[in-house]
Amino acid sequence: MRARLISTALLAAALCLLGSALAPAARAGVDVDLGASVPLGDSGRVFFNISSRYFDVAPPVVEQWGTRYTNPDDLAVSLFISTQSRRSPDVIFALRRQGLSWWDVGLRLGVPVDAWFVPVAHDPGPPYGRAYGHWRKHRQNPKYMMVLPDADVRNLVAVRMAHEYYGVPVDDAMRWRASGRNVRDLMVSEYQVRHGHKGGHDDHGDNRGQGNGGHDKGHDNGHGKGHGKDHGKGHD
């Protein structure tokens, strides 16, 4: 009997280790100075290099896909799905061109529902309350079918990226995103504060309307029209 208990315990420990090995690595607090080769004022290059570090993708690959998505939020979501599903960005791009929402692309490629969300100890309120409400129902009943519009998915990825990359509390990341900036602007702004100059997240600037679901001709509530170069009838 004792031998059986020991065997069971060892098996459970092995399964836990296997699960840890298969799970995507945590990336909290990976911010570093990118060096003189990436000028502070070149927000595009700064964002591509931040994304390269966070998603563990070579900078030229990030830049290549950055030219295909006109909205930086969509680039981040694409790389997030690629990391979580271990599928090529080409596969994800092809699914978007077919007209699938970001949520449906994630479902098609097996991204776990929980992967989208950073746990919070309270109701986060708008613009996150609806998505977190669906998640709460799903956790109570895994058969509950969640469907999130692109605006919510973009918000979730931007919040997770800021929270994990800079190692800041999720409430701070949510506040930054709720200011209305796209993920590139909020990530670059914080980088400039930490490694150079400029106003940071108390200075919201004029970049409203692309974060928090405001994006190029988006499909906030389902399907929309083209979201990048050469997208045909995909999403924004």
PyMOL commands that set and color helices and strands:
alter all, ss='L'
color gray80, all
select helices_A, chain A and resi 2-22+43-55+59-66+72-85+89-97+102-108+113-116+129-140+150-166+170-178+183-195+200-202
alter helices_A, ss='H'
color red, helices_A
deselect
rebuild
show_as cartoon
